[in-house]
């Protein structure tokens, strides 16, 4: 059932708090990354009508999908500590959000893109992820807080991206209007 192929992009950051701030800011951009990378319309040999079937298959797993927003890296650590203590999972790599901090590697791991069939497409998506992370990290270093968007609207955009890829419309969350993906 889990024969799905995602593209995971790790980007190093200067501190755990920078990783959390960037993750919080990046949440709003995840649907656009999915729309751009959508590359899994088939499931079990059938066209599903979705641009990214992988995303919907993976959402059936626990601890997947959009991450919550955190006020600090300590909040993330407390969540992981409580989950380990309660036997929910053995360690943080069992959290499979669309983006997550990866403390052992000192990275932020962006997990939402579908795998690509062309190296050039993979390189372009990786470069875009790196650029978004660098921009958000620079904002954090200047003391700017990430712009939070309601998870319900980010989830709506994620659904639209999974369904239609670049052929659909997403909500411009700054203007509250639809726009081409």
LOBA-614960 format. One record per residue (C-alpha): residue number from 1; residue in one letter; x, z, y negated. Coordinates in steps of 0.001 Angstrom, whole numbers, m for minus. Layout:
<nodes>
<node><k>NUM</k><r>A</r><px>X</px><pz>Z</pz><py>Y</py></node>
...
</nodes>
This chain:
<nodes>
<node><k>1</k><r>X</r><px>0</px><pz>0</pz><py>0</py></node>
<node><k>2</k><r>X</r><px>2838</px><pz>701</pz><py>m2384</py></node>
<node><k>3</k><r>X</r><px>4497</px><pz>m2688</pz><py>m2083</py></node>
<node><k>4</k><r>X</r><px>4564</px><pz>m3179</pz><py>m5835</py></node>
<node><k>5</k><r>X</r><px>7452</px><pz>m4054</pz><py>m8063</py></node>
<node><k>6</k><r>X</r><px>7993</px><pz>m2531</pz><py>m11468</py></node>
<node><k>7</k><r>X</r><px>10836</px><pz>m2856</pz><py>m13925</py></node>
<node><k>8</k><r>X</r><px>12370</px><pz>485</pz><py>m14927</py></node>
<node><k>9</k><r>X</r><px>14500</px><pz>494</pz><py>m18068</py></node>
<node><k>10</k><r>X</r><px>16731</px><pz>3505</pz><py>m18801</py></node>
<node><k>11</k><r>X</r><px>17950</px><pz>4062</pz><py>m22348</py></node>
<node><k>12</k><r>X</r><px>20376</px><pz>6869</pz><py>m23192</py></node>
<node><k>13</k><r>X</r><px>19560</px><pz>9224</pz><py>m26028</py></node>
<node><k>14</k><r>X</r><px>21587</px><pz>11798</pz><py>m27936</py></node>
<node><k>15</k><r>X</r><px>19540</px><pz>14854</pz><py>m26949</py></node>
<node><k>16</k><r>X</r><px>16589</px><pz>15985</pz><py>m24830</py></node>
<node><k>17</k><r>X</r><px>14526</px><pz>16575</pz><py>m27986</py></node>
<node><k>18</k><r>X</r><px>15258</px><pz>13016</pz><py>m29112</py></node>
<node><k>19</k><r>X</r><px>14044</px><pz>11783</pz><py>m25711</py></node>
<node><k>20</k><r>X</r><px>10752</px><pz>13665</pz><py>m26095</py></node>
<node><k>21</k><r>X</r><px>10206</px><pz>12464</pz><py>m29663</py></node>
<node><k>22</k><r>X</r><px>10943</px><pz>8874</pz><py>m28689</py></node>
<node><k>23</k><r>X</r><px>8683</px><pz>9168</pz><py>m25626</py></node>
<node><k>24</k><r>X</r><px>5862</px><pz>10449</pz><py>m27842</py></node>
<node><k>25</k><r>X</r><px>6301</px><pz>7536</pz><py>m30243</py></node>
<node><k>26</k><r>X</r><px>6726</px><pz>4968</pz><py>m27490</py></node>
<node><k>27</k><r>X</r><px>3395</px><pz>5881</pz><py>m25858</py></node>
<node><k>28</k><r>X</r><px>1545</px><pz>3699</pz><py>m28368</py></node>
<node><k>29</k><r>X</r><px>3743</px><pz>668</pz><py>m27570</py></node>
<node><k>30</k><r>X</r><px>3381</px><pz>833</pz><py>m23786</py></node>
<node><k>31</k><r>X</r><px>331</px><pz>m1482</pz><py>m23654</py></node>
<node><k>32</k><r>X</r><px>2212</px><pz>m4181</pz><py>m25566</py></node>
<node><k>33</k><r>X</r><px>5133</px><pz>m3873</pz><py>m23142</py></node>
<node><k>34</k><r>X</r><px>2690</px><pz>m4198</pz><py>m20251</py></node>
<node><k>35</k><r>X</r><px>945</px><pz>m7225</pz><py>m21781</py></node>
<node><k>36</k><r>X</r><px>4292</px><pz>m8917</pz><py>m22329</py></node>
<node><k>37</k><r>X</r><px>5496</px><pz>m8206</pz><py>m18776</py></node>
<node><k>38</k><r>X</r><px>2221</px><pz>m8616</pz><py>m16845</py></node>
<node><k>39</k><r>X</r><px>3260</px><pz>m10487</pz><py>m13711</py></node>
<node><k>40</k><r>X</r><px>1243</px><pz>m9276</pz><py>m10726</py></node>
<node><k>41</k><r>X</r><px>m2125</px><pz>m11043</pz><py>m10523</py></node>
<node><k>42</k><r>X</r><px>m2257</px><pz>m11061</pz><py>m6717</py></node>
<node><k>43</k><r>X</r><px>m2964</px><pz>m8291</pz><py>m4226</py></node>
<node><k>44</k><r>X</r><px>m2973</px><pz>m8783</pz><py>m474</py></node>
<node><k>45</k><r>X</r><px>m2825</px><pz>m12549</pz><py>m986</py></node>
<node><k>46</k><r>X</r><px>m5819</px><pz>m12698</pz><py>m3320</py></node>
<node><k>47</k><r>X</r><px>m6101</px><pz>m13295</pz><py>m7044</py></node>
<node><k>48</k><r>X</r><px>m7498</px><pz>m10053</pz><py>m8462</py></node>
<node><k>49</k><r>X</r><px>m8463</px><pz>m11384</pz><py>m11875</py></node>
<node><k>50</k><r>X</r><px>m5980</px><pz>m8932</pz><py>m13415</py></node>
<node><k>51</k><r>X</r><px>m2741</px><pz>m9844</pz><py>m15096</py></node>
<node><k>52</k><r>X</r><px>m1090</px><pz>m6653</pz><py>m13761</py></node>
<node><k>53</k><r>X</r><px>m2556</px><pz>m5487</pz><py>m10481</py></node>
<node><k>54</k><r>X</r><px>550</px><pz>m3338</pz><py>m9917</py></node>
<node><k>55</k><r>X</r><px>m450</px><pz>m1072</pz><py>m12779</py></node>
<node><k>56</k><r>X</r><px>m3896</px><pz>m411</pz><py>m11362</py></node>
<node><k>57</k><r>X</r><px>m2571</px><pz>139</pz><py>m7816</py></node>
<node><k>58</k><r>X</r><px>7</px><pz>2613</pz><py>m9072</py></node>
<node><k>59</k><r>X</r><px>m2559</px><pz>4565</pz><py>m11117</py></node>
<node><k>60</k><r>X</r><px>m4027</px><pz>5842</pz><py>m7847</py></node>
<node><k>61</k><r>X</r><px>m903</px><pz>7977</pz><py>m7441</py></node>
<node><k>62</k><r>X</r><px>m817</px><pz>11491</pz><py>m8883</py></node>
<node><k>63</k><r>X</r><px>1192</px><pz>12110</pz><py>m12045</py></node>
<node><k>64</k><r>X</r><px>1107</px><pz>8441</pz><py>m13044</py></node>
<node><k>65</k><r>X</r><px>m132</px><pz>6602</pz><py>m16102</py></node>
<node><k>66</k><r>X</r><px>321</px><pz>7554</pz><py>m19732</py></node>
<node><k>67</k><r>X</r><px>2290</px><pz>10754</pz><py>m20297</py></node>
<node><k>68</k><r>X</r><px>968</px><pz>13615</pz><py>m22382</py></node>
<node><k>69</k><r>X</r><px>2537</px><pz>14198</pz><py>m25768</py></node>
<node><k>70</k><r>X</r><px>4981</px><pz>17104</pz><py>m25907</py></node>
<node><k>71</k><r>X</r><px>6029</px><pz>19216</pz><py>m28891</py></node>
<node><k>72</k><r>X</r><px>9510</px><pz>19730</pz><py>m27496</py></node>
<node><k>73</k><r>X</r><px>11714</px><pz>19221</pz><py>m24456</py></node>
<node><k>74</k><r>X</r><px>11078</px><pz>22880</pz><py>m23599</py></node>
<node><k>75</k><r>X</r><px>7365</px><pz>22069</pz><py>m23158</py></node>
<node><k>76</k><r>X</r><px>8308</px><pz>19355</pz><py>m20666</py></node>
<node><k>77</k><r>X</r><px>10613</px><pz>21790</pz><py>m18836</py></node>
<node><k>78</k><r>X</r><px>7854</px><pz>24419</pz><py>m18682</py></node>
<node><k>79</k><r>X</r><px>5457</px><pz>21896</pz><py>m17183</py></node>
<node><k>80</k><r>X</r><px>8004</px><pz>20877</pz><py>m14544</py></node>
<node><k>81</k><r>X</r><px>8891</px><pz>24525</pz><py>m13789</py></node>
<node><k>82</k><r>X</r><px>5230</px><pz>25461</pz><py>m13310</py></node>
<node><k>83</k><r>X</r><px>4569</px><pz>22450</pz><py>m11090</py></node>
<node><k>84</k><r>X</r><px>7612</px><pz>23178</pz><py>m8918</py></node>
<node><k>85</k><r>X</r><px>6664</px><pz>26870</pz><py>m8716</py></node>
<node><k>86</k><r>X</r><px>3125</px><pz>25987</pz><py>m7605</py></node>
<node><k>87</k><r>X</r><px>4313</px><pz>23501</pz><py>m4970</py></node>
<node><k>88</k><r>X</r><px>2851</px><pz>20541</pz><py>m6840</py></node>
<node><k>89</k><r>X</r><px>6076</px><pz>18544</pz><py>m6464</py></node>
<node><k>90</k><r>X</r><px>9703</px><pz>19367</pz><py>m5669</py></node>
<node><k>91</k><r>X</r><px>11302</px><pz>18136</pz><py>m8916</py></node>
<node><k>92</k><r>X</r><px>10653</px><pz>16065</pz><py>m12038</py></node>
<node><k>93</k><r>X</r><px>11365</px><pz>12649</pz><py>m10486</py></node>
<node><k>94</k><r>X</r><px>8005</px><pz>13052</pz><py>m8731</py></node>
<node><k>95</k><r>X</r><px>6381</px><pz>12552</pz><py>m12137</py></node>
<node><k>96</k><r>X</r><px>5656</px><pz>8833</pz><py>m12274</py></node>
<node><k>97</k><r>X</r><px>4401</px><pz>8346</pz><py>m15820</py></node>
<node><k>98</k><r>X</r><px>4733</px><pz>4981</pz><py>m17557</py></node>
<node><k>99</k><r>X</r><px>7613</px><pz>6539</pz><py>m19529</py></node>
<node><k>100</k><r>X</r><px>9403</px><pz>9773</pz><py>m18726</py></node>
<node><k>101</k><r>X</r><px>12541</px><pz>11671</pz><py>m19636</py></node>
<node><k>102</k><r>X</r><px>15232</px><pz>11552</pz><py>m16957</py></node>
<node><k>103</k><r>X</r><px>17410</px><pz>14601</pz><py>m17742</py></node>
<node><k>104</k><r>X</r><px>19857</px><pz>14087</pz><py>m14869</py></node>
<node><k>105</k><r>X</r><px>20803</px><pz>10708</pz><py>m16338</py></node>
<node><k>106</k><r>X</r><px>20338</px><pz>11619</pz><py>m20005</py></node>
<node><k>107</k><r>X</r><px>17895</px><pz>8753</pz><py>m20431</py></node>
<node><k>108</k><r>X</r><px>14361</px><pz>7899</pz><py>m21285</py></node>
<node><k>109</k><r>X</r><px>12965</px><pz>5813</pz><py>m18421</py></node>
<node><k>110</k><r>X</r><px>10390</px><pz>3187</pz><py>m19357</py></node>
<node><k>111</k><r>X</r><px>8464</px><pz>2351</pz><py>m16189</py></node>
<node><k>112</k><r>X</r><px>5451</px><pz>339</pz><py>m17348</py></node>
<node><k>113</k><r>X</r><px>6714</px><pz>m3268</pz><py>m17140</py></node>
<node><k>114</k><r>X</r><px>6008</px><pz>m5432</pz><py>m14125</py></node>
<node><k>115</k><r>X</r><px>9073</px><pz>m6865</pz><py>m12409</py></node>
<node><k>116</k><r>X</r><px>9920</px><pz>m10369</pz><py>m13558</py></node>
<node><k>117</k><r>X</r><px>10740</px><pz>m13486</pz><py>m11557</py></node>
<node><k>118</k><r>X</r><px>13311</px><pz>m14804</pz><py>m14041</py></node>
<node><k>119</k><r>X</r><px>16475</px><pz>m13026</pz><py>m15147</py></node>
<node><k>120</k><r>X</r><px>15949</px><pz>m14280</pz><py>m18707</py></node>
<node><k>121</k><r>X</r><px>12518</px><pz>m12636</pz><py>m18862</py></node>
<node><k>122</k><r>X</r><px>13940</px><pz>m9372</pz><py>m17545</py></node>
<node><k>123</k><r>X</r><px>16731</px><pz>m9439</pz><py>m20136</py></node>
<node><k>124</k><r>X</r><px>14246</px><pz>m10051</pz><py>m22955</py></node>
<node><k>125</k><r>X</r><px>12017</px><pz>m7142</pz><py>m21909</py></node>
<node><k>126</k><r>X</r><px>15013</px><pz>m4834</pz><py>m21518</py></node>
<node><k>127</k><r>X</r><px>16271</px><pz>m5823</pz><py>m24983</py></node>
<node><k>128</k><r>X</r><px>12851</px><pz>m5154</pz><py>m26498</py></node>
<node><k>129</k><r>X</r><px>12640</px><pz>m1725</pz><py>m24842</py></node>
<node><k>130</k><r>X</r><px>16144</px><pz>m866</pz><py>m26064</py></node>
<node><k>131</k><r>X</r><px>15229</px><pz>m1971</pz><py>m29584</py></node>
<node><k>132</k><r>X</r><px>12013</px><pz>60</pz><py>m29651</py></node>
<node><k>133</k><r>X</r><px>13831</px><pz>3144</pz><py>m28359</py></node>
<node><k>134</k><r>X</r><px>16647</px><pz>2696</pz><py>m30902</py></node>
<node><k>135</k><r>X</r><px>14148</px><pz>2323</pz><py>m33758</py></node>
<node><k>136</k><r>X</r><px>12221</px><pz>5444</pz><py>m32728</py></node>
<node><k>137</k><r>X</r><px>15477</px><pz>7386</pz><py>m32178</py></node>
<node><k>138</k><r>X</r><px>16628</px><pz>6439</pz><py>m35691</py></node>
<node><k>139</k><r>X</r><px>13312</px><pz>7691</pz><py>m37088</py></node>
<node><k>140</k><r>X</r><px>13770</px><pz>10978</pz><py>m35203</py></node>
<node><k>141</k><r>X</r><px>17315</px><pz>11355</pz><py>m36551</py></node>
<node><k>142</k><r>X</r><px>15952</px><pz>10880</pz><py>m40107</py></node>
<node><k>143</k><r>X</r><px>13453</px><pz>13680</pz><py>m39480</py></node>
<node><k>144</k><r>X</r><px>10401</px><pz>11438</pz><py>m39190</py></node>
<node><k>145</k><r>X</r><px>7748</px><pz>12566</pz><py>m36749</py></node>
<node><k>146</k><r>X</r><px>6386</px><pz>10051</pz><py>m34218</py></node>
<node><k>147</k><r>X</r><px>3036</px><pz>8513</pz><py>m35039</py></node>
<node><k>148</k><r>X</r><px>575</px><pz>9759</pz><py>m32436</py></node>
<node><k>149</k><r>X</r><px>m2384</px><pz>7654</pz><py>m31449</py></node>
<node><k>150</k><r>X</r><px>m5390</px><pz>8948</pz><py>m29500</py></node>
<node><k>151</k><r>X</r><px>m4746</px><pz>8654</pz><py>m25770</py></node>
<node><k>152</k><r>X</r><px>m8219</px><pz>7153</pz><py>m25301</py></node>
<node><k>153</k><r>X</r><px>m7363</px><pz>4164</pz><py>m27501</py></node>
<node><k>154</k><r>X</r><px>m3879</px><pz>3773</pz><py>m26019</py></node>
<node><k>155</k><r>X</r><px>m5529</px><pz>3800</pz><py>m22575</py></node>
<node><k>156</k><r>X</r><px>m8010</px><pz>1156</pz><py>m23736</py></node>
<node><k>157</k><r>X</r><px>m5108</px><pz>m1031</pz><py>m24814</py></node>
<node><k>158</k><r>X</r><px>m3361</px><pz>m416</pz><py>m21497</py></node>
<node><k>159</k><r>X</r><px>m6490</px><pz>m1526</pz><py>m19622</py></node>
<node><k>160</k><r>X</r><px>m6788</px><pz>m4649</pz><py>m21767</py></node>
<node><k>161</k><r>X</r><px>m3103</px><pz>m5442</pz><py>m21176</py></node>
<node><k>162</k><r>X</r><px>m3464</px><pz>m4959</pz><py>m17394</py></node>
<node><k>163</k><r>X</r><px>m6584</px><pz>m7110</pz><py>m17332</py></node>
<node><k>164</k><r>X</r><px>m5585</px><pz>m9961</pz><py>m19643</py></node>
<node><k>165</k><r>X</r><px>m1834</px><pz>m9759</pz><py>m20327</py></node>
<node><k>166</k><r>X</r><px>m861</px><pz>m11837</pz><py>m23347</py></node>
<node><k>167</k><r>X</r><px>m4138</px><pz>m13788</pz><py>m23145</py></node>
<node><k>168</k><r>X</r><px>m6199</px><pz>m10819</pz><py>m24299</py></node>
<node><k>169</k><r>X</r><px>m6784</px><pz>m8792</pz><py>m27414</py></node>
<node><k>170</k><r>X</r><px>m5399</px><pz>m5345</pz><py>m28117</py></node>
<node><k>171</k><r>X</r><px>m6453</px><pz>m2841</pz><py>m30731</py></node>
<node><k>172</k><r>X</r><px>m4139</px><pz>m2586</pz><py>m33723</py></node>
<node><k>173</k><r>X</r><px>m4105</px><pz>1207</pz><py>m33759</py></node>
<node><k>174</k><r>X</r><px>m2881</px><pz>1367</pz><py>m37363</py></node>
<node><k>175</k><r>X</r><px>m5801</px><pz>m745</pz><py>m38661</py></node>
<node><k>176</k><r>X</r><px>m8498</px><pz>m135</pz><py>m36014</py></node>
<node><k>177</k><r>X</r><px>m9111</px><pz>m3826</pz><py>m35425</py></node>
<node><k>178</k><r>X</r><px>m8590</px><pz>m6208</pz><py>m32541</py></node>
<node><k>179</k><r>X</r><px>m5672</px><pz>m8629</pz><py>m32583</py></node>
<node><k>180</k><r>X</r><px>m4208</px><pz>m11102</pz><py>m30094</py></node>
<node><k>181</k><r>X</r><px>m1853</px><pz>m9378</pz><py>m27666</py></node>
</nodes>
